[in-house]
Each structure stands twice: as C-alpha cells, then as structure tokens.
C-alpha cells in the first residue's frame, strides 16, 4: 500500500476510506456526504486526489512522440495549454485516457494512478530514436482538487495573486504556495469551477491544512457556515454523474471504442489528425457512423437507482448495461444513471427496463449532462 502523507489527517477526521486499486486508499466521506455535496455546488470543496498521478515527458520530441500515439492533436499546444486524449490499442479499444498539460520545458500526462506504471511501460515500448524521457512522478508530485464557485478566490488568496489564463479546460499556470512551486490546471468535471493542484509531495500536508485554514479562519458555528469543506469520493461521484462525466475504469473500459463514448468522443478525438495507434478503426467507424452502442444518460422511475452492472432490457432481451448511478439532489432526488445502450435504443425519450431494489422500473434515455448550471 503506497503511503499517503494525508492518511493521518483523514484518520483523525474519522474519514471512511475505500481501496482504490492495490496500492492506495481514497476517502469515501468525512461523515457528512450531504454537506460535502452541497459544498461542491454552493461554496468550495477540497478533495485529496490520491487517485490521480502525473507522468512527465521531457525532451524536444515529446509532443511529436505523443502525436503518433494518442487520439487528440497536441501539435498546437503552447505552454499553458492542454487537451484530453485516449490511448488505444491496435484494435481501436481504449486502454488509457489522460490530460496532456504542456509546460515550458516538459509535458505532464495527468492520469489515473492505477495506470501510471503500465502507461510508462507502454510509452517506453514505442520510444526509439526520439529525444524523449519518460518519468513517473507519482511518488514526488501529489494532487489536490478544489471544486466549487468559491475555489478561485480561496486559491488566489493563498497564492497572493490573480491566477491568469485559466479560462478554458486544461489551461494551466504556475503558482507559489507556501514556497512550493505548484501547477494549477482547470478541469471542470462537475459543471463547477474545478482547479487541480500538482504539488511537491513533501508540501502536501501543509498546503492541505493551509487551504482549509485560509478558507475558514473562524471556527464553524451554526450561524456562520464554513466556506470550504473537505470532501470524499461519494460527494464527487454524485456531482460528476449529474454532470455526465464518464470515468475510465467505471464508464470507459478497454472494451469500449472511442465513438461509443458519445459526448466524450468529441472531447478526446481529433478526427482529422494524422496516423496514431488505432486510428484506422476510429476513422472507419467515423466515416460509416457504424457505432453499435452508445453511452447515454438515464432517468430512473421510482425512488432508487439501479446498481452499476445492472442489465438494461427491452422486454426479455438485454440491450445495454448500467455503468454509474446515483440519486441526484439537483434533480429533486431523482435516480439517474449512465450506461451503454445498443444504437437503436439510444435515442432521447426511448424507454427500457431496469431492475432496482424496488423491482423492475422504466429508465428513460436523456441527453448528457443531466443538468446545466445557471451561472
């Protein structure tokens, strides 16, 4: 089990923990999931993002090297810009996703921490004469996430300056926090301002505690609610499902082709770029619009969401599967889900059957995201 410097803080705060792969644990909740969720939507939330890691690419050929492997176009990326992409196998299946963050002298690949060692191995297998060095920074760079309408103000107070340039997805900048050089990038996965921090691991605990003290200088009182709350996976998971954000390993697996991921397909794939691993399959499917199943949103009748893995059925035939579900506070505690349906059933308004703890109920196909904020 990989050591997390924040584990002692989590234990003292009576957090419940979940295993995340073989090497780490993540916080499920600090005991108040409703308050944690409300902080995402109404104030600010701080999450220990131990489930995310950074791989660094250096050398003058780093972008050319990536360009030949991943689904998006990295050639135009200047320092401070970024994009999201898939890595495919030769059959066009998704084996990894990543946020590519271009910096002055390197590129960061921000990835699921469970994939980092294997992704380094895969990349090194394709490295021949290019001037590229690939380094897994999982042990010396840590990750924190600030989500919510108040997150920018809190971080700018701590950095003692305005954070310029974070006006689009995966834009990134540097800030000095407690003397530690910190990279900040934007990645709104919950339809709220979401600032991601990449910080030296030996500063993790100090920065975590300082963010909380900076946002909440006074003790919590009934008439003075906190401006920021630490949150766990449960609250984040509800908010990202409401926002139609699929996650690798949950909603996207190595059984999926890029076009099946619907709205995430256009985020991850640059249709007109040149050759890359699995590109022929992607181009053929795109040209013929021949996808067999699609990721969809589902509103569930009744008061209970289905479990992930539940079959979606038309009469007696299986036509799809649920990948994520929750009860949505933003939709009046309506049960919702994401999942895959055969193409013929993936049209908005179509109804299929699904089992919940209440028995068989109807699930209605809707567009993603489930809701849009008014701000």
DAMOLIN-V439049 format. One record per backbone hydrogen bond with DSSP energy under -1.0 kcal/mol. NH is the residue of the N-H (numbers start at 1). CO is the residue of the C=O. E is the energy in kcal/mol with one decimal. If there is no record, write none. Layout:
((NH & CO & E) (NH & CO & E))
//
This chain:
((2 & 23 & -4.0) (7 & 4 & -2.3) (10 & 6 & -2.5) (11 & 7 & -2.5) (12 & 8 & -2.4) (13 & 9 & -1.5) (14 & 11 & -1.6) (15 & 10 & -2.5) (16 & 29 & -2.6) (18 & 26 & -3.1) (20 & 24 & -2.6) (26 & 18 & -2.8) (28 & 16 & -3.5) (29 & 16 & -1.1) (36 & 32 & -2.5) (37 & 33 & -2.5) (38 & 34 & -2.3) (39 & 35 & -1.9) (40 & 36 & -1.2) (41 & 37 & -1.4) (42 & 38 & -2.7) (43 & 39 & -1.4) (45 & 147 & -2.8) (46 & 229 & -2.2) (47 & 145 & -2.8) (49 & 143 & -1.4) (50 & 48 & -1.1) (52 & 49 & -1.9) (53 & 111 & -3.0) (55 & 109 & -2.4) (56 & 135 & -3.1) (57 & 107 & -3.0) (58 & 133 & -2.2) (61 & 131 & -2.0) (62 & 59 & -1.6) (65 & 61 & -2.7) (66 & 62 & -2.0) (67 & 63 & -2.7) (68 & 64 & -1.1) (69 & 66 & -2.2) (70 & 66 & -2.4) (71 & 86 & -2.0) (77 & 74 & -1.6) (80 & 102 & -2.7) (81 & 78 & -2.1) (83 & 100 & -1.8) (85 & 98 & -2.1) (87 & 96 & -2.7) (89 & 93 & -1.9) (92 & 89 & -2.2) (94 & 256 & -2.5) (95 & 87 & -2.7) (96 & 87 & -1.4) (98 & 85 & -2.1) (99 & 110 & -2.2) (100 & 83 & -3.4) (101 & 108 & -3.0) (102 & 81 & -2.5) (103 & 106 & -2.8) (107 & 57 & -2.4) (108 & 101 & -2.8) (109 & 55 & -3.3) (110 & 99 & -2.9) (111 & 53 & -2.5) (113 & 51 & -2.6) (115 & 112 & -1.7) (119 & 115 & -3.0) (120 & 116 & -2.4) (121 & 117 & -1.8) (122 & 118 & -2.5) (123 & 119 & -2.6) (124 & 120 & -2.4) (125 & 121 & -1.6) (126 & 123 & -1.0) (127 & 124 & -1.1) (132 & 130 & -1.7) (133 & 58 & -2.4) (135 & 56 & -2.6) (137 & 54 & -2.3) (141 & 137 & -2.2) (142 & 199 & -3.4) (144 & 197 & -1.8) (145 & 47 & -2.3) (146 & 195 & -2.9) (147 & 45 & -2.5) (148 & 193 & -2.5) (150 & 43 & -3.2) (151 & 148 & -1.8) (154 & 150 & -1.8) (155 & 151 & -2.3) (156 & 152 & -2.7) (157 & 153 & -2.0) (158 & 154 & -1.8) (159 & 155 & -2.6) (160 & 156 & -1.2) (161 & 156 & -1.3) (170 & 186 & -3.3) (171 & 168 & -1.8) (172 & 80 & -2.2) (173 & 184 & -2.5) (175 & 182 & -2.9) (177 & 180 & -2.4) (180 & 177 & -2.0) (182 & 175 & -3.2) (183 & 198 & -2.3) (184 & 173 & -3.1) (185 & 196 & -2.3) (186 & 171 & -2.0) (187 & 194 & -2.3) (189 & 187 & -1.5) (195 & 146 & -3.0) (196 & 185 & -3.4) (197 & 144 & -3.0) (198 & 183 & -2.8) (199 & 142 & -2.4) (201 & 140 & -2.3) (203 & 200 & -2.1) (204 & 201 & -1.4) (207 & 203 & -2.5) (208 & 204 & -2.6) (209 & 205 & -2.6) (210 & 206 & -2.2) (211 & 207 & -2.5) (212 & 208 & -1.7) (213 & 209 & -2.3) (214 & 210 & -3.0) (215 & 211 & -2.1) (216 & 212 & -2.0) (221 & 224 & -1.4) (229 & 44 & -1.7) (231 & 46 & -2.5) (233 & 27 & -3.2) (234 & 28 & -2.0) (236 & 232 & -1.6) (237 & 233 & -3.1) (238 & 234 & -1.8) (239 & 235 & -2.0) (240 & 236 & -2.6) (241 & 237 & -2.0) (242 & 238 & -2.4) (243 & 239 & -1.3) (244 & 241 & -2.0) (245 & 240 & -2.8) (249 & 252 & -3.5) (250 & 247 & -1.7) (251 & 247 & -2.6) (252 & 247 & -1.7) (256 & 253 & -1.9) (260 & 257 & -1.3) (261 & 258 & -1.9) (262 & 259 & -1.2) (264 & 261 & -2.3) (265 & 262 & -1.3) (268 & 264 & -1.8) (269 & 265 & -2.3) (270 & 71 & -2.4) (273 & 270 & -1.0) (279 & 276 & -2.4) (282 & 278 & -1.6) (283 & 279 & -3.0) (284 & 280 & -2.2) (285 & 281 & -2.3) (286 & 282 & -2.5) (287 & 283 & -2.5) (288 & 284 & -1.9) (289 & 285 & -1.1) (290 & 285 & -1.5) (294 & 341 & -2.5) (295 & 260 & -2.0) (296 & 339 & -3.0) (297 & 366 & -1.5) (298 & 337 & -2.5) (299 & 364 & -2.4) (300 & 335 & -2.6) (301 & 362 & -2.8) (309 & 322 & -2.9) (310 & 307 & -2.1) (312 & 320 & -2.4) (313 & 353 & -2.8) (314 & 317 & -2.6) (317 & 314 & -2.0) (319 & 312 & -3.3) (320 & 312 & -1.4) (321 & 340 & -1.9) (322 & 310 & -2.5) (323 & 338 & -3.0) (324 & 338 & -1.7) (326 & 336 & -2.1) (328 & 334 & -2.9) (332 & 329 & -1.4) (333 & 328 & -1.9) (334 & 328 & -1.0) (336 & 326 & -2.8) (337 & 298 & -2.1) (338 & 324 & -2.5) (339 & 296 & -1.8) (340 & 321 & -2.1) (341 & 294 & -2.1) (342 & 319 & -2.5) (343 & 292 & -2.7) (345 & 342 & -2.3) (346 & 343 & -1.3) (349 & 365 & -2.9) (350 & 347 & -2.1) (352 & 363 & -2.4) (353 & 313 & -3.5) (354 & 361 & -2.3) (356 & 359 & -2.3) (359 & 356 & -1.9) (361 & 354 & -2.9) (363 & 352 & -2.9) (364 & 299 & -2.7) (365 & 350 & -2.8) (366 & 297 & -2.4) (370 & 242 & -1.6))
//
